[in-house]
């Protein structure tokens, strides 16, 4: 017998006792039974059916009085349900008011964030424009001095002017990189299926054409695809593969690999090289803009590439990390959200 069946039988028994001897005690029994029914999840409909059946089985001498007493008993039984429903209604009303207030706050914060982003973008472009003009002047006038007054300058003077020009040009590249990094955060994603293997192959072919004298074994897994923004994913691979290319340069021979593995039901892409690596004690600086783990005079760059890669991965809902050992190479791995349709195939050497 279920809890609901027991309550129905108890209801009929309590009702008979109350009709036989109306009073506060038997009326309270209806209320307690109602509380029990509410706690045990018994429904109202079955109880009302039992109530009507109990009335029909009785042969009262005074039907109106019996009907009135039975109605009082039923109302007392239903009182806990009524209080619960009233509490639900009040809670729902409170929740609706809170949701409306929350939606209003979200709308206000969204508009404020959009305004702040617009102002930040305008500020960035304004600052970049204002900075470029004096930088061009510094670079241009330094070049004029080197060309038109070369006979009046000694070698030290020429070296100093060369350093001024190099610093101005580096500042220009930093401005470009900062603007590029800010665009990665704001640009709307245009998501579609992207052939990552093809992008990796194109990127490494371009790098090879720039330095044809280098011997680098390129290993690219075939058939790796992902859903994402094609432009941003190309930039992601250019940064990671470009880093691998740059940091294998000191070695006479090198190996760069792009592939993927499965871990906990998730596809993990990786770019692996056997270059100079880095000390993991400084790994927390890897994806911070302008933080470098190698000297700029040995490995040129502005220190923005890995920061850009990290933002691209985060915009695609993924994670990125890296591990390495000095002079034993580095591996950078990343995931992309909702990815994992096709398995990585056997890498092919190119």
C-alpha positions as CSV (number, residue, x, y, z in Angstrom):
1,X,0.0,0.0,0.0
2,X,1.4,3.4,-1.0
3,X,1.6,6.5,1.2
4,X,-1.2,8.0,-0.8
5,X,-3.5,5.0,-0.2
6,X,-2.9,5.1,3.5
7,X,-3.7,8.8,3.6
8,X,-7.0,8.3,1.7
9,X,-8.0,5.5,4.2
10,X,-7.0,7.7,7.2
11,X,-8.9,10.5,5.7
12,X,-12.2,8.5,5.5
13,X,-11.7,7.3,9.1
14,X,-10.9,10.7,10.5
15,X,-13.9,12.1,8.6
16,X,-16.3,9.5,10.2
17,X,-14.9,10.3,13.7
18,X,-15.5,14.0,13.2
19,X,-19.0,13.6,11.9
20,X,-19.8,11.3,14.8
21,X,-18.3,13.8,17.3
22,X,-17.7,17.2,15.9
23,X,-15.0,19.1,17.9
24,X,-11.7,20.9,17.8
25,X,-9.7,17.8,18.4
26,X,-11.1,15.9,15.5
27,X,-10.9,19.0,13.3
28,X,-7.2,19.4,14.2
29,X,-6.8,15.8,13.0
30,X,-7.8,16.9,9.5
31,X,-5.2,19.6,9.6
32,X,-2.4,17.2,10.7
33,X,-3.5,14.8,8.1
34,X,-3.2,17.5,5.5
35,X,0.3,18.4,6.6
36,X,1.2,14.7,6.4
37,X,-0.2,14.5,2.9
38,X,1.8,17.6,1.8
39,X,5.0,16.2,3.3
40,X,4.6,12.8,1.6
41,X,3.6,14.2,-1.7
42,X,0.0,13.0,-1.7
43,X,-2.3,14.8,-4.1
44,X,-5.5,16.7,-3.5
45,X,-7.6,15.1,-6.2
46,X,-7.4,11.6,-4.7
47,X,-8.4,13.0,-1.3
48,X,-11.4,14.8,-2.7
49,X,-12.5,11.6,-4.5
50,X,-12.2,9.8,-1.1
51,X,-14.2,12.6,0.5
52,X,-17.1,12.3,-2.0
53,X,-17.0,8.5,-1.7
54,X,-17.2,8.7,2.1
55,X,-20.2,11.1,2.0
56,X,-22.0,8.8,-0.5
57,X,-21.5,5.7,1.8
58,X,-23.0,7.5,4.8
59,X,-26.8,7.5,5.4
60,X,-27.1,10.7,7.5
61,X,-30.4,11.5,9.1
62,X,-29.6,15.2,8.6
63,X,-27.9,15.5,5.2
64,X,-27.5,19.3,5.3
65,X,-25.8,19.3,8.7
66,X,-23.6,16.4,7.7
67,X,-22.6,18.1,4.5
68,X,-21.7,21.3,6.3
69,X,-19.6,19.4,8.8
70,X,-17.8,17.4,6.1
71,X,-17.1,20.7,4.2
72,X,-15.5,22.2,7.4
73,X,-13.4,19.0,7.8
74,X,-12.2,19.1,4.2
75,X,-11.3,22.8,4.4
76,X,-9.2,22.1,7.5
77,X,-7.5,19.2,5.7
78,X,-6.7,21.5,2.7
79,X,-5.4,24.4,4.9
80,X,-1.7,23.3,4.7
81,X,-2.0,23.0,0.9
82,X,-3.5,26.5,0.7
83,X,-0.7,27.9,2.9
84,X,1.9,26.2,0.8
85,X,0.3,27.5,-2.4
86,X,0.2,31.0,-1.0
87,X,3.8,30.7,-0.1
88,X,4.6,29.5,-3.6
89,X,2.7,32.4,-5.1
90,X,4.5,34.9,-2.9
91,X,7.9,33.3,-3.6
92,X,7.2,33.3,-7.4
93,X,6.2,36.9,-7.2
94,X,9.3,37.8,-5.4
95,X,11.4,35.8,-7.9
96,X,9.7,37.6,-10.8
97,X,10.5,40.9,-9.2
98,X,14.1,39.9,-8.6
99,X,14.5,38.5,-12.1
100,X,13.1,41.8,-13.6
101,X,15.5,43.8,-11.4
102,X,18.4,41.5,-12.4
103,X,17.6,41.7,-16.1
104,X,17.5,45.5,-15.8
105,X,20.9,45.5,-14.1
106,X,22.3,43.2,-16.7
107,X,21.0,45.4,-19.5
108,X,22.5,48.5,-17.7
109,X,25.9,46.7,-17.2
110,X,25.9,45.5,-20.8
111,X,25.3,49.0,-22.1
112,X,27.9,50.4,-19.8
113,X,30.4,47.7,-21.0
114,X,29.6,48.4,-24.6
115,X,30.1,52.1,-24.0
116,X,33.3,51.5,-22.2
117,X,34.6,49.2,-25.0
118,X,33.7,51.9,-27.6
119,X,35.5,54.5,-25.6
120,X,38.5,52.2,-25.1
121,X,38.6,51.5,-28.8
122,X,38.4,55.2,-29.7
123,X,41.1,56.0,-27.1
124,X,43.4,53.2,-28.4
125,X,43.1,54.5,-32.0
126,X,43.5,58.1,-30.8
127,X,46.6,57.3,-28.8
128,X,48.1,55.2,-31.5
129,X,47.6,58.0,-34.0
130,X,49.1,60.5,-31.6
131,X,52.0,58.3,-30.9
132,X,52.7,57.3,-34.5
133,X,53.3,60.9,-35.6
134,X,56.2,61.7,-33.3
135,X,57.6,58.2,-33.8
136,X,57.7,58.8,-37.6
137,X,59.3,62.2,-37.0
138,X,62.0,60.7,-34.8
139,X,62.7,57.9,-37.3
140,X,62.6,60.3,-40.2
141,X,64.8,63.0,-38.8
142,X,67.3,60.4,-37.6
143,X,67.5,59.0,-41.1
144,X,68.0,62.5,-42.5
145,X,70.9,63.1,-40.1
146,X,72.4,59.8,-41.2
147,X,72.1,60.6,-44.9
148,X,72.7,64.3,-45.1
149,X,75.2,64.7,-42.3
150,X,77.1,61.5,-42.5
151,X,80.4,63.3,-43.2
152,X,80.0,65.3,-39.9
153,X,79.2,62.3,-37.7
154,X,81.7,59.8,-36.4
155,X,81.0,56.1,-36.1
156,X,79.7,56.4,-32.5
157,X,77.2,59.2,-33.6
158,X,76.0,57.0,-36.4
159,X,75.5,54.0,-34.0
160,X,73.5,56.2,-31.6
161,X,71.2,57.4,-34.4
162,X,70.8,53.8,-35.6
163,X,69.7,52.9,-32.0
164,X,67.2,55.8,-32.0
165,X,65.7,54.6,-35.2
166,X,65.5,51.0,-34.0
167,X,63.8,52.1,-30.8
168,X,61.3,54.2,-32.7
169,X,60.5,51.3,-35.1
170,X,60.2,48.9,-32.2
171,X,57.7,51.3,-30.5
172,X,55.7,51.4,-33.7
173,X,55.5,47.6,-33.7
174,X,54.4,47.6,-30.1
175,X,51.6,49.9,-30.9
176,X,50.5,47.7,-33.8
177,X,50.6,44.6,-31.5
178,X,48.6,46.4,-28.8
179,X,45.9,47.3,-31.3
180,X,45.9,43.8,-32.7
181,X,45.5,42.3,-29.2
182,X,42.6,44.6,-28.4
183,X,40.8,43.6,-31.7
184,X,41.1,39.9,-30.7
185,X,38.9,40.7,-27.7
186,X,36.3,42.7,-29.5
187,X,35.9,41.1,-32.9
188,X,32.7,39.1,-33.5
189,X,33.4,35.5,-34.0
190,X,32.4,34.1,-37.4
191,X,32.3,30.4,-36.6
192,X,32.5,27.6,-39.2
193,X,34.4,24.4,-39.8
194,X,38.1,25.1,-40.2
195,X,40.8,22.7,-41.6
196,X,43.6,23.2,-39.0
197,X,45.9,20.8,-40.8
198,X,45.7,22.9,-44.0
199,X,46.3,26.1,-42.0
200,X,49.3,24.6,-40.2
201,X,50.8,23.4,-43.6
202,X,50.3,26.8,-45.2
203,X,51.9,28.6,-42.2
204,X,55.0,26.3,-42.1
205,X,55.4,26.5,-45.9
206,X,55.5,30.3,-45.7
207,X,58.1,30.2,-42.9
208,X,60.2,27.7,-44.9
209,X,60.1,30.0,-48.0
210,X,61.4,32.9,-45.9
211,X,64.4,30.9,-44.7
212,X,65.0,28.2,-47.4
213,X,68.5,27.5,-46.0
214,X,67.1,26.0,-42.8
215,X,66.5,22.3,-42.5
216,X,63.4,21.6,-40.4
217,X,61.4,18.4,-40.3
218,X,57.8,19.4,-40.4
219,X,55.2,16.8,-39.1
220,X,51.5,17.7,-39.5
221,X,48.7,15.4,-38.6
222,X,46.1,15.1,-41.5
223,X,42.4,15.7,-41.1
224,X,42.4,17.9,-38.0
225,X,39.3,20.2,-38.2
226,X,37.6,22.4,-35.6
227,X,34.7,24.8,-35.4
228,X,35.8,28.3,-35.0
229,X,36.6,31.6,-36.5
230,X,39.0,31.0,-39.5
231,X,40.8,34.3,-39.2
232,X,41.5,33.9,-35.5
233,X,42.4,30.3,-35.7
234,X,44.9,31.1,-38.5
235,X,46.4,33.8,-36.2
236,X,46.6,31.2,-33.4
237,X,48.6,28.7,-35.5
238,X,50.8,31.5,-36.9
239,X,51.7,32.5,-33.4
240,X,52.4,29.0,-32.1
241,X,54.1,27.6,-35.2
242,X,56.0,30.9,-35.6
243,X,57.3,30.6,-32.1
244,X,58.4,27.0,-32.7
245,X,60.2,28.1,-35.9
246,X,61.9,31.0,-34.2
247,X,63.1,29.1,-31.1
248,X,64.5,26.2,-33.2
249,X,66.7,28.5,-35.2
250,X,69.9,28.1,-33.1
251,X,69.9,24.3,-33.9
252,X,71.4,23.0,-37.2
253,X,68.5,20.6,-37.6
254,X,65.0,20.9,-36.1
255,X,61.7,19.2,-35.8
256,X,58.2,20.9,-35.5
257,X,55.1,18.9,-35.1
258,X,51.4,19.8,-35.1
259,X,48.9,17.2,-34.0
260,X,46.2,16.3,-31.5
261,X,45.4,13.7,-28.9
262,X,42.3,12.7,-26.9
263,X,42.2,13.2,-23.2
264,X,39.1,12.6,-21.0
265,X,36.9,12.7,-24.1
266,X,38.3,16.0,-25.2
267,X,40.6,16.8,-28.1
268,X,43.8,18.5,-27.2
269,X,45.8,20.1,-30.1
270,X,49.6,20.6,-29.7
271,X,52.5,22.3,-31.3
272,X,55.8,20.6,-30.3
273,X,59.4,21.5,-31.2
274,X,62.9,20.5,-30.2
275,X,64.2,24.0,-29.8
276,X,65.8,26.0,-27.0
277,X,62.8,25.5,-24.7
278,X,62.4,27.6,-21.5
279,X,62.6,27.2,-17.7
280,X,59.2,26.2,-16.3
281,X,59.9,28.3,-13.2
282,X,58.8,31.3,-15.4
283,X,55.9,29.6,-17.0
284,X,53.4,31.9,-15.3
285,X,54.7,34.7,-17.6
286,X,54.1,32.8,-20.9
287,X,50.8,34.4,-21.8
288,X,51.3,37.8,-20.3
289,X,51.6,40.6,-22.9
290,X,55.2,41.9,-23.3
291,X,56.7,39.3,-20.9
292,X,59.6,37.5,-22.5
293,X,61.6,34.5,-21.4
294,X,64.5,35.0,-23.8
295,X,66.7,38.0,-24.6
296,X,65.3,40.2,-27.4
297,X,68.8,40.5,-29.1
298,X,68.8,36.7,-29.6
299,X,65.1,36.2,-30.4
300,X,63.3,39.2,-31.9
301,X,59.7,40.0,-31.1
302,X,57.5,42.1,-28.9
303,X,56.3,39.4,-26.5
304,X,52.7,39.6,-27.7
305,X,52.4,36.4,-29.7
306,X,51.5,34.0,-26.9
307,X,49.2,36.5,-25.3
308,X,47.3,36.8,-28.6
309,X,47.2,33.0,-28.8
310,X,45.7,32.7,-25.3
311,X,43.0,35.3,-26.0
312,X,42.0,33.5,-29.2
313,X,41.7,30.2,-27.4
314,X,39.7,31.7,-24.5
315,X,37.4,33.4,-27.0
316,X,36.7,29.9,-28.4
317,X,35.9,28.6,-24.9
318,X,39.1,26.6,-24.7
319,X,42.3,26.4,-22.6
320,X,46.0,26.7,-23.4
321,X,49.2,25.8,-21.6
322,X,52.8,25.0,-22.3
323,X,55.6,22.9,-20.9
324,X,59.3,22.8,-21.8
325,X,62.8,22.2,-20.7
326,X,65.9,24.3,-21.5
327,X,67.5,23.0,-24.8
328,X,65.0,20.1,-25.0
329,X,62.2,21.9,-26.8
330,X,58.7,23.1,-25.9
331,X,55.1,21.9,-26.3
332,X,52.1,24.2,-26.4
333,X,48.7,22.5,-26.1
334,X,45.2,24.0,-26.4
335,X,41.5,23.0,-26.6
336,X,38.6,24.4,-28.4
337,X,35.1,24.3,-26.9
338,X,32.5,21.8,-28.2
339,X,35.2,20.2,-30.3
340,X,36.0,16.5,-30.8
341,X,34.1,15.3,-33.8
342,X,37.0,13.7,-35.7
343,X,40.0,11.8,-34.3
344,X,43.5,12.8,-35.0
345,X,45.0,10.7,-37.8
346,X,48.6,9.5,-38.1
347,X,50.9,12.5,-38.5
348,X,52.6,12.8,-41.9
349,X,56.0,14.2,-42.4
350,X,56.2,17.1,-44.9
